Amino acid sequence: MFDNLSQRLQVTLKRLRGEGRLTEENTAAALREVRMALLEADVALPVVKEFIEHVRTRALGQEVLASLTPGQALVKIVYDELVALMGQADEGLNLAARPPAVVLVAGLQGAGKTTTVAKLARFIKERHGKSVLLASADVYRPAAIEQLHKLADQVGAEFFPSSPDQNPVDIARDAVDEARKRQLDVVIVDSAGRLHIDEEMMREIQAVHAAIDPIETLFVVDSMTGQDAVNTAKAFNEALPLTGVILTKADGDARGGAALSVRRIAGRPIKFLGVGERIDALEAFHPERVASRILGMGDVLSLVEEAGRAADEGKARELAAKLRKGKGFDLDDFRDQMQQMERMGGVASLIEKMPGMGDIPEHARTQVNDRQVKRLIAIVNSMTPQERRNPDIVRGARKRRIATGSGTQVQDVNRLLKQFDEMQRMMKRMGKGGLQRMLSELKGRVPGRTA
């Protein structure tokens, strides 16, 4: 997400950081570039105008003119204004209600609403430790009811059965009553989606809202639709008292205009980003972390948190003990690290959050991707336990057998062995802990905090 905007802004601001001092001329030139970058990212025009004016006013003020590093000071101003644009602080879920806390989810068809409901249930169970009941009031699409039932089983949530011949208001009210009787903590109601906004849809969801009085009313929208996403969120907010927005398909949106416009135009905060098809691919939206990513300064806090959730503590302790005793880092350990990377969202997610990755050329960043990681794991899985413990014996005929078994070429096996050798040397230098140790060392160096 934000790839195009991030590259444009980084180039412009990097040029300014090299200036000895800021003048009206070079500041104006830089802001013209920033304006074009925002417009190309599909940020709403009123939002762009307001953003540029705020940056210009502060850039020509004393906080920059009196700075020893005016270029750096301007980067900090852009960072601050991006955070202000998206919301000064993370506005998480409000579940502080007498159980059950009721969450109503709305949205158009095709935005990934039903899948997002399941992701949200998983998030609440894992992060808040609460029991969740899911109910579908989408009586117009029987397949949506069945889909939510299957997803509920997948994420370990309870499911309230419904059918197309029922009234959506009755389904929602009965689901809340059921959750109350069973003393469940949270009930999430998936409302009906439509291909477009119409009066009938709005009347129905208003009636559902009135019947269950939810503490959270969330609007799910496809971020890749850009300004259409913002305008749709605005229309729903005028009909319903929305408490927040969930932007889906953010991983496929290279522009990011919706994320930068929703708060200002629709008047409601973004609470989550859908960042993939996996059932765990839902991120809490932190404005300051997203601003840091846009400016190429990484997002170490999210990276550390994801490492903590993805890590298998038992395996991490075993690896640390092995390395302390002088036993080598083997291919089983290498595979574990690759699988941990997958659980953390894959290569693209890691690169986006690592500080300084914005300076790496695009062609270099795309050389390693999630498909290649899966290929590496397949190659290791095709080896015998002896070969994984002692890679030095993997030669000639063994390489050909491994390549055939993993559906790859011998040169792919050679490439893996070379990468493993490099990682093995790095592990020896680090001493223990692998990827998690590296991330722990980064923790505390949070970008965007200082000028």
Secondary structure as UniProt FT lines:
FT   HELIX           3..17
FT   HELIX           24..40
FT   TURN            41..42
FT   HELIX           45..59
FT   HELIX           62..65
FT   HELIX           70..86
FT   STRAND          101..107
FT   TURN            109..110
FT   HELIX           113..123
FT   HELIX           124..128
FT   STRAND          132..136
FT   TURN            139..140
FT   HELIX           142..155
FT   STRAND          158..160
FT   TURN            164..165
FT   HELIX           168..181
FT   TURN            182..183
FT   STRAND          186..190
FT   HELIX           199..212
FT   STRAND          216..222
FT   HELIX           223..225
FT   HELIX           227..239
FT   STRAND          244..248
FT   HELIX           250..252
FT   HELIX           257..266
FT   STRAND          270..274
FT   TURN            279..280
FT   STRAND          282..284
FT   HELIX           287..294
FT   TURN            295..296
FT   HELIX           300..310
FT   HELIX           313..324
FT   TURN            325..326
FT   HELIX           331..343
FT   TURN            344..345
FT   HELIX           347..353
FT   TURN            355..356
FT   HELIX           357..359
FT   HELIX           362..365
FT   TURN            366..367
FT   HELIX           370..381
FT   HELIX           385..389
FT   HELIX           391..393
FT   HELIX           396..406
FT   HELIX           410..430
FT   HELIX           434..442
FT   TURN            443..444
FT   TURN            447..448
//
